[in-house]
Amino acid sequence: MRPQQLGFQVDLSRCVGCRACEKACQHKHPDISQAFRHVDEWGGDRREQGFLSMSCNHCTSPECMRVCPVGCYEKSRNGIVLHNSARCIGCGRCVGACPFHAPRLLPHTGKAAKCDMCQDRLAAGSQPQCVEACPMEALRLCDIEGEGISWQDYPLVRYTQPSLKFIKARQPLCFWREDRDGKR
């Protein structure tokens, strides 16, 4: 039986930027000042713009795990990258090494923390809080093996190989009608 590589699938046509996933993450982790999941706007042209929900990408080759001097990180059989805060010394190497800025030092503990894909919820048979909260079903949990993106074209992340799958926007994400002159 091959190990799984769980990851997040983001449907760029469905995300409307409501930030329900971000708020759900913040609700799950009230002791952190900024949610592990965040929603960013992309694109400059109003005909090609949208929103992208991001958090830890539970990379196939996590840089945070490689650089940690005390071995705080481990990769579970389902591919989730877990952080053991009891071992953390707060050096911040993982924060600087992650191209996605997923781990962060918490001011109140002086230790790193990151998304664990709601490990407790998965163990109970539920979806991660952010996935369950998405009203548009733009965010899903999936098995990345064989479905992922070829990261060879993206030098910044070619070595980490994020467990992230995008479904491209099928049409411009406009919620208004324009007349023939291009006015709303």
N, C-alpha and C positions, 0 to 999 in steps of 0.2 A: 504494500500500500504506500503510495507516494505521499509525502507531506503536502499539506495544503499551503497556499499563499493567499490568505485573505487580503482584500484591499477594498478601496472605495471606488465606486463608479459614479461619475458626475455627468449628468445629461445637461449639456449647456443650453439646449433648447427649452428645458423645463424650468431651470432656476430663474426665479423672478426677483431675487434679492430681498426676500422678506426677512431673512436672518433668523428664521425659526430654529434652524440647526445650531446656529451660534448661541442663541438664547437657551436652548435645551442643554447645550454643553455647559454654559455658565451656571445653569440651575443645578446640574449634576455635580459641579465642582465649585460650590459657593466660596470656598476658601482661597481661590485664585482671583487675581484682579482682572485678568483678561482671559476669555475662554480659549481653550486649546484649538477650537475650530473658529475660523473667521471667514467672512464673505468679502471678496474683493470685486470691484468692477473692472472689466477689461474692455479694450477697444476705445477708440477716440471718435470715430465716425458713428453718428447715431444710427446708421443703417447696419453697422456691424459692432454691436456692443452687447454686453451681457454681464453675467455675474458668475463667479467661481467660488465654490465652497471648498476650503482647504484646511487640513490639519496635518498631523503626523501621517506620513505616507507608508509607514511600516515597510521600509525598503528591503529588497532582497539582500543587499549588501550594505547594511546601515553604517554610516560613517560615525554616528554617535557611539555605537558599540565598539567600533575599531579604536577610537581615540580615548576611551574611558580608562584611566590608569588603575582603577580599582575594580573593574568588571561589574559595574552596576547594571549593565544592559544584558539581556538575553533574548533570544528569538525562540518563541514557542513553536510547537509542531504545526500550528495553524498559520504560522508566518507573522504573528503579531510580535512587535518589538516591545518588550516590557522593561521598565525601569524599576530598580530596587532602591527606594529612597533611603532605606536603613544603611546601605553601604555607601551612599553618596557623600563625598567630601566637599561638594560645592565648588569644584575647581573651574567649572564653566567650559571645559574643553568641548564637551558635546554640543553646547550652545553655539560655539564658534564653528564647529565642523559641519553641522547640518545645513545643507543648501536651502532647506525650507524653513529654517528657524523654528522647528517644532519644539525641541526641548527649551525650557527657559528656567532661569534661576528665580525662585520664589523669594521675595524680600523677607517674608515672615519666617522662613525656615533656613534660608541661605543655601538651599539644596535645589537641584534640578528636578523638574517634573515635566511630563508630557502625556499626550493622549495614549490610553491603553486600549482603545477601541471598545471601551465599556466591557472589559473582560468579565466582570461580575454578571452583567446582563447576558452576554453570550453564553456563559456557563449555565444560566437559568433558562436558556432557549429563546431569549428575546433579542431584538436587534439593538445596535448601539443607539443611545438616546438621540443623537443627531439625525440618524437615518429615520427613526420612528417619528420624529417631529416634523419632517419635511412634508408640507401639505401638497406639494407638486410632484412628489416622488422623483425628484431630480437627483437625490443622493441615495445610493444603494450600496449594500455590502455584496461583494462577489468574490469568487475564486479567480484570481488573476492568472494562474498557470495557463499558458497557451493563449490567453486573451489580451495580454498586456501590450503596451506600446513598445516599439523598438526604440530604445533610448540612445542608440548609436549616433543619431543625428543631433543629440542634445548634449554637448560636451560637459555642461555643468553637472548633470545628473547621470551620465553614462555609467559611472562606477557604482553609484548607490542603487540604481534601478528601482525607482519608486513603485510601490504596489498601488497604482492609480490608473484608472481607465477613464478616458473622456469619450463621451458621445458628442460629436460635433453638432453645433447648432445647424438645424436643417433649413432655417430661413431666418431673415433678420428678426431680432427680438424687439419689434416695434409694437406698441399697444395703441397707436394712434393712426388715423388716416390722413393722408396728404392729398391736397388737390393737385391739379395738373401743373401748377406753378411751384410745387414743392413746399407749400405752406401748410401748417397744421390747421 
